[in-house]
């Protein structure tokens, strides 16, 4: 029986740039950064307070996970802000919103009250968007 979710893949346009964004701007920690095969890189990061979840920063380039004939389409979709990756929770959205903006994170919307809490939307350096949410309901 399935016990838990351990990894999620996020297609990125450039792994080095994504590393900088997720680690130096969002404050995530590197879980794995290893090369394998023919110059491939397995790069995972995760929130410091959630050691059992890893985001795989997957390059949008040809490889075993992405056929060469699909690369251009995937890169175009990423760059056009198509993919909403998920929700990142915070305990103080206003503090984190100001901190991330100061670090150059591009926000689509400032914190706004929603029925489930306070939410702000931002994009990573590839164009993927996330919801940053502070829950006000349990």
Biotite code that builds the C-alpha atoms (Angstrom):
import biotite.structure as struc

atoms = struc.array([
    struc.Atom([0.000, 0.000, 0.000], chain_id="A", res_id=1, res_name="UNK", atom_name="CA", element="C"),
    struc.Atom([1.225, 3.509, -0.792], chain_id="A", res_id=2, res_name="UNK", atom_name="CA", element="C"),
    struc.Atom([2.447, 5.203, 2.375], chain_id="A", res_id=3, res_name="UNK", atom_name="CA", element="C"),
    struc.Atom([3.354, 8.764, 1.368], chain_id="A", res_id=4, res_name="UNK", atom_name="CA", element="C"),
    struc.Atom([4.443, 11.102, -1.393], chain_id="A", res_id=5, res_name="UNK", atom_name="CA", element="C"),
    struc.Atom([8.208, 11.579, -1.357], chain_id="A", res_id=6, res_name="UNK", atom_name="CA", element="C"),
    struc.Atom([9.133, 13.418, -4.585], chain_id="A", res_id=7, res_name="UNK", atom_name="CA", element="C"),
    struc.Atom([7.487, 15.878, -6.967], chain_id="A", res_id=8, res_name="UNK", atom_name="CA", element="C"),
    struc.Atom([9.065, 16.922, -10.257], chain_id="A", res_id=9, res_name="UNK", atom_name="CA", element="C"),
    struc.Atom([9.227, 20.542, -11.328], chain_id="A", res_id=10, res_name="UNK", atom_name="CA", element="C"),
    struc.Atom([10.378, 21.099, -14.899], chain_id="A", res_id=11, res_name="UNK", atom_name="CA", element="C"),
    struc.Atom([12.862, 23.977, -15.017], chain_id="A", res_id=12, res_name="UNK", atom_name="CA", element="C"),
    struc.Atom([14.581, 25.752, -17.888], chain_id="A", res_id=13, res_name="UNK", atom_name="CA", element="C"),
    struc.Atom([18.018, 25.750, -16.229], chain_id="A", res_id=14, res_name="UNK", atom_name="CA", element="C"),
    struc.Atom([19.044, 23.659, -13.213], chain_id="A", res_id=15, res_name="UNK", atom_name="CA", element="C"),
    struc.Atom([21.792, 26.035, -12.042], chain_id="A", res_id=16, res_name="UNK", atom_name="CA", element="C"),
    struc.Atom([19.410, 28.985, -12.079], chain_id="A", res_id=17, res_name="UNK", atom_name="CA", element="C"),
    struc.Atom([16.690, 26.888, -10.394], chain_id="A", res_id=18, res_name="UNK", atom_name="CA", element="C"),
    struc.Atom([19.194, 25.844, -7.715], chain_id="A", res_id=19, res_name="UNK", atom_name="CA", element="C"),
    struc.Atom([19.884, 29.500, -6.966], chain_id="A", res_id=20, res_name="UNK", atom_name="CA", element="C"),
    struc.Atom([16.178, 30.370, -6.911], chain_id="A", res_id=21, res_name="UNK", atom_name="CA", element="C"),
    struc.Atom([14.956, 27.526, -4.716], chain_id="A", res_id=22, res_name="UNK", atom_name="CA", element="C"),
    struc.Atom([17.914, 27.545, -2.322], chain_id="A", res_id=23, res_name="UNK", atom_name="CA", element="C"),
    struc.Atom([19.037, 31.177, -2.118], chain_id="A", res_id=24, res_name="UNK", atom_name="CA", element="C"),
    struc.Atom([15.699, 32.919, -2.602], chain_id="A", res_id=25, res_name="UNK", atom_name="CA", element="C"),
    struc.Atom([13.093, 30.502, -1.236], chain_id="A", res_id=26, res_name="UNK", atom_name="CA", element="C"),
    struc.Atom([15.422, 29.152, 1.474], chain_id="A", res_id=27, res_name="UNK", atom_name="CA", element="C"),
    struc.Atom([14.984, 25.475, 0.663], chain_id="A", res_id=28, res_name="UNK", atom_name="CA", element="C"),
    struc.Atom([17.760, 23.010, 1.355], chain_id="A", res_id=29, res_name="UNK", atom_name="CA", element="C"),
    struc.Atom([19.493, 20.777, -1.158], chain_id="A", res_id=30, res_name="UNK", atom_name="CA", element="C"),
    struc.Atom([18.661, 17.137, -0.550], chain_id="A", res_id=31, res_name="UNK", atom_name="CA", element="C"),
    struc.Atom([20.551, 15.601, -3.488], chain_id="A", res_id=32, res_name="UNK", atom_name="CA", element="C"),
    struc.Atom([22.848, 17.072, -6.127], chain_id="A", res_id=33, res_name="UNK", atom_name="CA", element="C"),
    struc.Atom([24.484, 14.264, -8.064], chain_id="A", res_id=34, res_name="UNK", atom_name="CA", element="C"),
    struc.Atom([25.517, 13.550, -11.617], chain_id="A", res_id=35, res_name="UNK", atom_name="CA", element="C"),
    struc.Atom([24.812, 10.218, -13.247], chain_id="A", res_id=36, res_name="UNK", atom_name="CA", element="C"),
    struc.Atom([24.662, 8.597, -16.655], chain_id="A", res_id=37, res_name="UNK", atom_name="CA", element="C"),
    struc.Atom([25.843, 10.742, -19.519], chain_id="A", res_id=38, res_name="UNK", atom_name="CA", element="C"),
    struc.Atom([26.076, 14.150, -17.874], chain_id="A", res_id=39, res_name="UNK", atom_name="CA", element="C"),
    struc.Atom([22.660, 14.070, -16.243], chain_id="A", res_id=40, res_name="UNK", atom_name="CA", element="C"),
    struc.Atom([22.046, 15.732, -12.892], chain_id="A", res_id=41, res_name="UNK", atom_name="CA", element="C"),
    struc.Atom([19.672, 14.640, -10.133], chain_id="A", res_id=42, res_name="UNK", atom_name="CA", element="C"),
    struc.Atom([18.884, 17.788, -8.150], chain_id="A", res_id=43, res_name="UNK", atom_name="CA", element="C"),
    struc.Atom([16.349, 17.787, -5.341], chain_id="A", res_id=44, res_name="UNK", atom_name="CA", element="C"),
    struc.Atom([15.453, 20.445, -2.793], chain_id="A", res_id=45, res_name="UNK", atom_name="CA", element="C"),
    struc.Atom([12.889, 20.725, -0.048], chain_id="A", res_id=46, res_name="UNK", atom_name="CA", element="C"),
    struc.Atom([11.551, 22.918, 2.721], chain_id="A", res_id=47, res_name="UNK", atom_name="CA", element="C"),
    struc.Atom([13.764, 22.750, 5.809], chain_id="A", res_id=48, res_name="UNK", atom_name="CA", element="C"),
    struc.Atom([10.801, 21.835, 8.005], chain_id="A", res_id=49, res_name="UNK", atom_name="CA", element="C"),
    struc.Atom([9.646, 18.966, 5.790], chain_id="A", res_id=50, res_name="UNK", atom_name="CA", element="C"),
    struc.Atom([12.502, 16.472, 5.364], chain_id="A", res_id=51, res_name="UNK", atom_name="CA", element="C"),
    struc.Atom([10.357, 13.747, 3.822], chain_id="A", res_id=52, res_name="UNK", atom_name="CA", element="C"),
    struc.Atom([9.360, 15.723, 0.689], chain_id="A", res_id=53, res_name="UNK", atom_name="CA", element="C"),
    struc.Atom([11.717, 16.526, -2.184], chain_id="A", res_id=54, res_name="UNK", atom_name="CA", element="C"),
    struc.Atom([11.152, 18.671, -5.257], chain_id="A", res_id=55, res_name="UNK", atom_name="CA", element="C"),
    struc.Atom([13.095, 17.259, -8.188], chain_id="A", res_id=56, res_name="UNK", atom_name="CA", element="C"),
    struc.Atom([14.294, 20.185, -10.290], chain_id="A", res_id=57, res_name="UNK", atom_name="CA", element="C"),
    struc.Atom([14.003, 18.398, -13.617], chain_id="A", res_id=58, res_name="UNK", atom_name="CA", element="C"),
    struc.Atom([15.647, 19.976, -16.657], chain_id="A", res_id=59, res_name="UNK", atom_name="CA", element="C"),
    struc.Atom([13.343, 20.525, -19.611], chain_id="A", res_id=60, res_name="UNK", atom_name="CA", element="C"),
    struc.Atom([15.796, 18.837, -21.943], chain_id="A", res_id=61, res_name="UNK", atom_name="CA", element="C"),
    struc.Atom([15.890, 15.564, -23.832], chain_id="A", res_id=62, res_name="UNK", atom_name="CA", element="C"),
    struc.Atom([16.509, 12.539, -21.675], chain_id="A", res_id=63, res_name="UNK", atom_name="CA", element="C"),
    struc.Atom([14.859, 9.428, -20.322], chain_id="A", res_id=64, res_name="UNK", atom_name="CA", element="C"),
    struc.Atom([12.034, 11.495, -18.809], chain_id="A", res_id=65, res_name="UNK", atom_name="CA", element="C"),
    struc.Atom([11.377, 13.743, -21.834], chain_id="A", res_id=66, res_name="UNK", atom_name="CA", element="C"),
    struc.Atom([11.545, 12.700, -25.498], chain_id="A", res_id=67, res_name="UNK", atom_name="CA", element="C"),
    struc.Atom([13.550, 15.063, -27.730], chain_id="A", res_id=68, res_name="UNK", atom_name="CA", element="C"),
    struc.Atom([10.536, 15.821, -29.926], chain_id="A", res_id=69, res_name="UNK", atom_name="CA", element="C"),
    struc.Atom([8.630, 17.167, -26.878], chain_id="A", res_id=70, res_name="UNK", atom_name="CA", element="C"),
    struc.Atom([11.338, 19.444, -25.441], chain_id="A", res_id=71, res_name="UNK", atom_name="CA", element="C"),
    struc.Atom([10.434, 22.614, -27.363], chain_id="A", res_id=72, res_name="UNK", atom_name="CA", element="C"),
    struc.Atom([6.749, 22.278, -26.458], chain_id="A", res_id=73, res_name="UNK", atom_name="CA", element="C"),
    struc.Atom([7.484, 21.715, -22.765], chain_id="A", res_id=74, res_name="UNK", atom_name="CA", element="C"),
    struc.Atom([9.933, 24.629, -22.625], chain_id="A", res_id=75, res_name="UNK", atom_name="CA", element="C"),
    struc.Atom([7.358, 26.892, -24.299], chain_id="A", res_id=76, res_name="UNK", atom_name="CA", element="C"),
    struc.Atom([4.675, 25.870, -21.806], chain_id="A", res_id=77, res_name="UNK", atom_name="CA", element="C"),
    struc.Atom([6.993, 26.468, -18.850], chain_id="A", res_id=78, res_name="UNK", atom_name="CA", element="C"),
    struc.Atom([8.049, 29.872, -20.167], chain_id="A", res_id=79, res_name="UNK", atom_name="CA", element="C"),
    struc.Atom([4.438, 30.906, -20.740], chain_id="A", res_id=80, res_name="UNK", atom_name="CA", element="C"),
    struc.Atom([3.593, 30.460, -17.036], chain_id="A", res_id=81, res_name="UNK", atom_name="CA", element="C"),
    struc.Atom([1.346, 27.465, -17.696], chain_id="A", res_id=82, res_name="UNK", atom_name="CA", element="C"),
    struc.Atom([2.203, 25.232, -14.764], chain_id="A", res_id=83, res_name="UNK", atom_name="CA", element="C"),
    struc.Atom([0.898, 25.787, -11.254], chain_id="A", res_id=84, res_name="UNK", atom_name="CA", element="C"),
    struc.Atom([3.113, 23.560, -9.178], chain_id="A", res_id=85, res_name="UNK", atom_name="CA", element="C"),
    struc.Atom([1.543, 23.716, -5.747], chain_id="A", res_id=86, res_name="UNK", atom_name="CA", element="C"),
    struc.Atom([0.998, 25.475, -2.467], chain_id="A", res_id=87, res_name="UNK", atom_name="CA", element="C"),
    struc.Atom([3.812, 26.464, -0.116], chain_id="A", res_id=88, res_name="UNK", atom_name="CA", element="C"),
    struc.Atom([2.608, 27.153, 3.404], chain_id="A", res_id=89, res_name="UNK", atom_name="CA", element="C"),
    struc.Atom([3.947, 29.874, 5.664], chain_id="A", res_id=90, res_name="UNK", atom_name="CA", element="C"),
    struc.Atom([3.195, 30.978, 9.193], chain_id="A", res_id=91, res_name="UNK", atom_name="CA", element="C"),
    struc.Atom([3.608, 34.697, 8.333], chain_id="A", res_id=92, res_name="UNK", atom_name="CA", element="C"),
    struc.Atom([2.715, 35.511, 4.750], chain_id="A", res_id=93, res_name="UNK", atom_name="CA", element="C"),
    struc.Atom([3.301, 39.266, 5.027], chain_id="A", res_id=94, res_name="UNK", atom_name="CA", element="C"),
    struc.Atom([6.826, 38.790, 6.389], chain_id="A", res_id=95, res_name="UNK", atom_name="CA", element="C"),
    struc.Atom([7.686, 36.179, 3.758], chain_id="A", res_id=96, res_name="UNK", atom_name="CA", element="C"),
    struc.Atom([6.107, 38.188, 0.953], chain_id="A", res_id=97, res_name="UNK", atom_name="CA", element="C"),
    struc.Atom([8.299, 41.202, 1.777], chain_id="A", res_id=98, res_name="UNK", atom_name="CA", element="C"),
    struc.Atom([11.406, 39.043, 2.270], chain_id="A", res_id=99, res_name="UNK", atom_name="CA", element="C"),
    struc.Atom([10.974, 37.201, -1.037], chain_id="A", res_id=100, res_name="UNK", atom_name="CA", element="C"),
    struc.Atom([10.182, 40.398, -2.960], chain_id="A", res_id=101, res_name="UNK", atom_name="CA", element="C"),
    struc.Atom([13.397, 41.905, -1.575], chain_id="A", res_id=102, res_name="UNK", atom_name="CA", element="C"),
    struc.Atom([15.257, 38.861, -2.924], chain_id="A", res_id=103, res_name="UNK", atom_name="CA", element="C"),
    struc.Atom([13.801, 39.444, -6.394], chain_id="A", res_id=104, res_name="UNK", atom_name="CA", element="C"),
    struc.Atom([10.991, 36.891, -6.429], chain_id="A", res_id=105, res_name="UNK", atom_name="CA", element="C"),
    struc.Atom([8.336, 37.890, -8.972], chain_id="A", res_id=106, res_name="UNK", atom_name="CA", element="C"),
    struc.Atom([4.893, 37.941, -7.406], chain_id="A", res_id=107, res_name="UNK", atom_name="CA", element="C"),
    struc.Atom([1.763, 37.725, -9.544], chain_id="A", res_id=108, res_name="UNK", atom_name="CA", element="C"),
    struc.Atom([-0.399, 38.883, -6.657], chain_id="A", res_id=109, res_name="UNK", atom_name="CA", element="C"),
    struc.Atom([0.151, 40.394, -3.234], chain_id="A", res_id=110, res_name="UNK", atom_name="CA", element="C"),
    struc.Atom([-1.284, 38.657, -0.158], chain_id="A", res_id=111, res_name="UNK", atom_name="CA", element="C"),
    struc.Atom([-5.075, 38.569, -0.356], chain_id="A", res_id=112, res_name="UNK", atom_name="CA", element="C"),
    struc.Atom([-7.740, 37.107, 1.892], chain_id="A", res_id=113, res_name="UNK", atom_name="CA", element="C"),
    struc.Atom([-9.299, 33.916, 0.548], chain_id="A", res_id=114, res_name="UNK", atom_name="CA", element="C"),
    struc.Atom([-11.805, 31.531, 2.109], chain_id="A", res_id=115, res_name="UNK", atom_name="CA", element="C"),
    struc.Atom([-8.974, 29.199, 3.188], chain_id="A", res_id=116, res_name="UNK", atom_name="CA", element="C"),
    struc.Atom([-6.474, 31.801, 4.347], chain_id="A", res_id=117, res_name="UNK", atom_name="CA", element="C"),
    struc.Atom([-4.228, 34.512, 2.958], chain_id="A", res_id=118, res_name="UNK", atom_name="CA", element="C"),
    struc.Atom([-2.620, 33.801, -0.415], chain_id="A", res_id=119, res_name="UNK", atom_name="CA", element="C"),
    struc.Atom([0.022, 35.373, -2.644], chain_id="A", res_id=120, res_name="UNK", atom_name="CA", element="C"),
    struc.Atom([1.039, 33.961, -6.031], chain_id="A", res_id=121, res_name="UNK", atom_name="CA", element="C"),
    struc.Atom([4.602, 33.980, -7.345], chain_id="A", res_id=122, res_name="UNK", atom_name="CA", element="C"),
    struc.Atom([6.644, 32.535, -10.193], chain_id="A", res_id=123, res_name="UNK", atom_name="CA", element="C"),
    struc.Atom([9.911, 30.676, -10.018], chain_id="A", res_id=124, res_name="UNK", atom_name="CA", element="C"),
    struc.Atom([12.770, 31.664, -12.315], chain_id="A", res_id=125, res_name="UNK", atom_name="CA", element="C"),
    struc.Atom([11.469, 29.356, -15.077], chain_id="A", res_id=126, res_name="UNK", atom_name="CA", element="C"),
    struc.Atom([7.880, 30.644, -15.028], chain_id="A", res_id=127, res_name="UNK", atom_name="CA", element="C"),
    struc.Atom([6.201, 27.955, -12.900], chain_id="A", res_id=128, res_name="UNK", atom_name="CA", element="C"),
    struc.Atom([3.793, 29.494, -10.427], chain_id="A", res_id=129, res_name="UNK", atom_name="CA", element="C"),
    struc.Atom([3.148, 28.687, -6.786], chain_id="A", res_id=130, res_name="UNK", atom_name="CA", element="C"),
    struc.Atom([0.627, 29.724, -4.196], chain_id="A", res_id=131, res_name="UNK", atom_name="CA", element="C"),
    struc.Atom([2.171, 30.884, -0.926], chain_id="A", res_id=132, res_name="UNK", atom_name="CA", element="C"),
    struc.Atom([-0.529, 30.535, 1.708], chain_id="A", res_id=133, res_name="UNK", atom_name="CA", element="C"),
    struc.Atom([-1.025, 31.219, 5.385], chain_id="A", res_id=134, res_name="UNK", atom_name="CA", element="C"),
    struc.Atom([-3.954, 29.161, 6.580], chain_id="A", res_id=135, res_name="UNK", atom_name="CA", element="C"),
    struc.Atom([-6.555, 30.875, 8.705], chain_id="A", res_id=136, res_name="UNK", atom_name="CA", element="C"),
    struc.Atom([-8.813, 27.831, 8.938], chain_id="A", res_id=137, res_name="UNK", atom_name="CA", element="C"),
    struc.Atom([-8.030, 24.362, 10.224], chain_id="A", res_id=138, res_name="UNK", atom_name="CA", element="C"),
])
